[in-house]
């Protein structure tokens, strides 16, 4: 398990196997649906929450801890070196 994986796990996220992106993390909440942080093949990072029908509600913010884990994953993927 990578350092970023451990950081996301400590925040309550699970690593999801998804064939359409490099990696995806998901966290469930008591009063709302799951939140997803997705690292795409085109070097984009998106944060979405599930609504009643689909994974479509984009979020405009991260917690500081989520941002640190995202930055660590970007380093591990080698995106900063290119």
N, C-alpha and C positions, 0 to 999 in steps of 0.2 A: 504494500500500500504506500502510495506517495505521501509526501508531507501535505500537499493540498488536499488529498483524499482524507487524511486524518483531521485536517482543519475543518473541512465540511462536515465530517462525522461528528466532531465535537459540537458543532452548531445544530445538530439534529437532522442533517441531510443524509440521504442514502444515494449511492452511486447507481445510476440506472444504465442498463445495457440498451443502447439505442443505435440502430444501424444507420440512421440518417444524420448523425452528428458525431463529433469526436468524443464528447462525453456530456453527461447530463446528471445533475443532482436534483433530488426532490425532497421536500420537507412538508409534512402534513401538520396542520394546525387544528385546534379543537373547534373554533368557531368559524373557520373558513376552509376553503379547499386547499389543495396542495400548491406550493410555490416551486417553480422550476428555474434552475440556472443552467443554461445551455451554452456549450462551447461548440460553435459550428465550424465546418471545414473551411469556410471562407474567412476564418479568423475573427468572427464576430461573437460577442457574448450577449446573450439576451436573458432577461428575467421575465417570467410570465407566471400568472396565476390561472388556475383552472376556473372557468365559470360553469354554469349548469350543463353546457353542451360540449365544450371543447377547451383546449389550452390556448386562450386567445387574449386574455387581459394582460397587457404589458404594464410593467411597473417602472417607475421613474427613479427609484431610490434603492440603495443598498445600505445595510448596517455596516459599521466600520469593520466588524469581524468578517462579514461576507466579502467586503472589498479586499481585505487582506488575503483571504482564501482564494479569491478570483485572481489576484495579482500573482500569488504563488503558482497557480495552475498555468497562467500565461507564461511564466518563466519555465515551468516544466515542459510545456509544449514547444518551447523554443521560439515563440512568437516575437520576443524582444530582440533576438539575435539577427533577424532578417530585415 
